[in-house]
């Protein structure tokens, strides 16, 4: 429906114009720069009718694993995680992608938010207002669009797009914009002309930045994306190893308090990930 509305309004996909560096998709297939060139460009629509409730119950269990989305993301993005009842994350440590700082998480005294990388209120006038409730609920709980981050940075961002806000840590700008592009591509959301220009400016410095597919984010300290796609500066090797730490087996991982390991984490290897789902020593 969004594509039809854009056509009636005389808008064109961003791919019809030049991409950063000259030529559509200058970054190459699979890059954020190329995907940005494929997004529709249109003025933001009306925010009338937006309510958080339009995106369903907060942190719904959309993947049917028995745990709410907030705890799923905390378990994914924190290290040294302790849980109770099989779901509730009670402690852990976050290397915050937005500020580059390390934050200790203790439930009930949290300085950590779960951020929608593309804010719900930003998505609404750029296409989400046309969706049904089920699609909006999936969007609000999609791991691709969620990051555990330092609370003050998140609240400074508000619902700003790339024209209004970028993470304080500049080393995360490329990965952050690439994730916004990936979300907008997946859900066919439009970008405004100014928003596209702001994204192009960031991606001009990293034309080879790959699109993430939903895994653990690329952190400023060089930790790789948990989906294994890799971003510029990822430490992950060709075999999926996340750095130089090695564990003999999953018992050693658990004794070190590092289970589960996600692809891109220090010590992760495909040898430990028997079912190949990107999460090792999870049981």
N, C-alpha and C positions, 0 to 999 in steps of 0.2 A: 504493500500500500504506500509505503514511503516513496518507493521509486516512481510510482504513478503520480504521486503528488508533486514530486520534484520535476517530473516531465511537464506536467501541466503548468508549473510555475516558471518554466523556461530554464531550470537549473540543469547543470551538467555534472557528470561524475568528475571527481578531481583528476582522474586518469587522463582526461582529454586535454589537460594542460601540461606544461613542462614540470618535471620533477626536479628536486634539488640537484644541482650540478649539471642540468641540461638533459632533456630527454626523459620520457616517461619511465618511471621505475629505475632511476639511475643506480640505485643501490643493488640491483640484481634480484632475481627471484628469491622469495622467502625472507627478504629483508623488510624492516619497518618502513624504510623509505619507499620501496616499491608498493607496499600495501597502502601507505598513505595516499599514493597517487591513484588508488582505485576507489577511495571513499567519495561518496557524494558530498558536494559542497552546496550549502543552502543557508539562508538566514535562519536563525533559531525561531521556532514557532512560539506560540503562546505557552506560558507556564500555568495558565488557568486550569484548574482541576487537579493540580498536583497535590498529593498527600502521601506521606510515607506509607500509609496503609494500602495504597494502590499497588505496592510491590510485595504484598503478602506479609505474613507474620515474620517478624525479625528473627533471623538465624534459624529458619526452618530446616529440618533434616531432609533436604531435597535429594540426597544420594542414598537414603534409606540404610545408612550404616548404624543407626541408633543413636547418633550423636548430633548435637546442634552444630550449625556451620561455624559459629564463633570458636568453639572448642576444636573443631577440625583445623581451622586456620592457625590457631595458637600452636597446636601440635605439629603442624607443618613448618611453621616459621621460627619457632623457638628451639633451642638446644637444651639438653639436660632436663627434659620434660618429666614431671611427675604428674600422675593422674589418679583420680579416684573414681570408683564405679565404672571403670572402663572408658569413660568419656571426659569427665570434667578435669581440665588442666588446672592444677593447683599451684604449680611453680615451674620456672624455667628461665632461660636467658635469651633475650632478643638482641641481635645485632641489627639495629634500626637502619633500614635502607634510606630513610629520609634525612637522618642527621649523622649517620655513621657512628653513633654512640652505642655502647652496650648497656642494656637496661635489664635489671633483675625483675622478673614477674612473680608476684605473690598474690594469689587470688584474694580479693577484698581490699588490696592496697595497690591496685594496678595503675601504672602510668602508661599503659599500652591500649591503643584503640585498634579496631579492625576497620581499615579504610576501604571505601569503594573508590577504586582508582578513577573510574568514570562515575562521578557522583550521580545518585538516582535523580536528583532534581536537575542535573545537567542533561541526563539522558531523556527526560520527559519531553522537553520541547524539540528534541532532535530526532524523534522517532518513537520513543517508548510510549507516548500517549496513545498511539494507535494499536498497541499490543493488547492481548487479553491478559487477565490476571495471572494465568499459569506461566506465560512467558516472562512477565515482569518478576514473578517470584524466582524463577530460574536465574534471571539476570542478577537479582539482588543477592543470590547465594552462590554465584559462580566463582570458584576459586581463582579463575583467571582474572577476575575483577576485584580481588580482595588481597590486602596485605596487612599484616600486623605491623604497626608503626608507633612511634612516640606520640603520645596524646596531644601535646601542645602543638606540634607541627601539623598534625591532622586537623586540629580545630582552627588553626590559622588558615589552612587551605579552604575550609568550608566547602562550597560547591563549585569552586573556581575551576575553569578549564585551563589549558596550557597558556592561554593569553594572560591569565591572572595569577597563576601560581605554579611554581616548580619546587621540588625539594630543596631544602637548604644546602644539602651536600651535592655539589655540582657533579661529582663523579657518578651519581645515580641518575642524572638527567636523561641520558640516552635510554637506559633500561626502563625508566618511568614512562617516557613518551612512547617507546615501543609497546609497552603493555597497554597504554591507552589506545593506540592504533589497533592492536590485536583485538581488544574488546569491541571497538567500534566496527571493525571488519566482521567479527563473528556475529554481531547482532544487527548489522546493516544500519548503524546510526550515522547520521550526517555530521559533518564538521562545518563550522562557519569559515568564511574566507580568512578572517583574522586568526582563528584557531589553527587552520592549516598552515598559515605562514609561520606561526610560532613553533609548530611542530617541525616544519622544514628547517627552521633556523637551528634547532637542537640537533636534528638528525644529519645536518650538513657536516657536523664534526665526527659522525660515526656512521658513514654510509653503509657499512657492512653489518650494522646491528640487526640481529635476528629477531623475529617475532617469538615471544614466549607462547607456550601452549597451556599454561596453567600451573606449573610446578613452583617450587620454592624460588623466591626472587633472587636475582643477581644482587648481592650486597656490595656496598662500597669497599669492603675489604677483599673483594675478589672472589667470594664464594659463588659457585656456579648456579644457574637456574636449575631447579629440581626436575624439570622436564627433560634435561639432557640436551636441549637444543643449543645451549651455549650462547653467551653474549660476549661482546668484546671484553677481554680481560678474565674470562672464566678460567679457573684452575683445573677444570675437569679434563682428563685425558681422553684419548680415543676409545678407551675401554670403559668409560663412565666413572673413573675413579675421581674422587674429590680431594686432591691434594696428596701429601706424602705420608699421612697417618695410615698404618696398616693394622688390621685385626686378624688374628688367626681364625676366629670363628665368631658366631653370634653370642656365645657365652662371654667372650672377651669384650664384645661391644656392650653387653648388658652390665658387666662388672665395672666398665668405665662410665656407666650412666649415660651412654650416648644413643641407646636404642629408642625408637627406630632410626635408622639412617635413610635419608632421602638421596636420590641421585644428585650429585653435586656437593654433598656434605663431605668433609674430610673423613677419609676412611671407608667411604662407600665403594664397593666393587660389585660387579655383576656376579662374582662368585658367591657373595653373601645374599644376593637377591635371587633366590631360586625360582620364583615365579615370574621374574622379569617385569614387575609392575612399577619399578622405580622406587620401591620402599623395601629396604633390607632389615631383617631381624625385627619384624613387626609383631611376632607372636611369641 
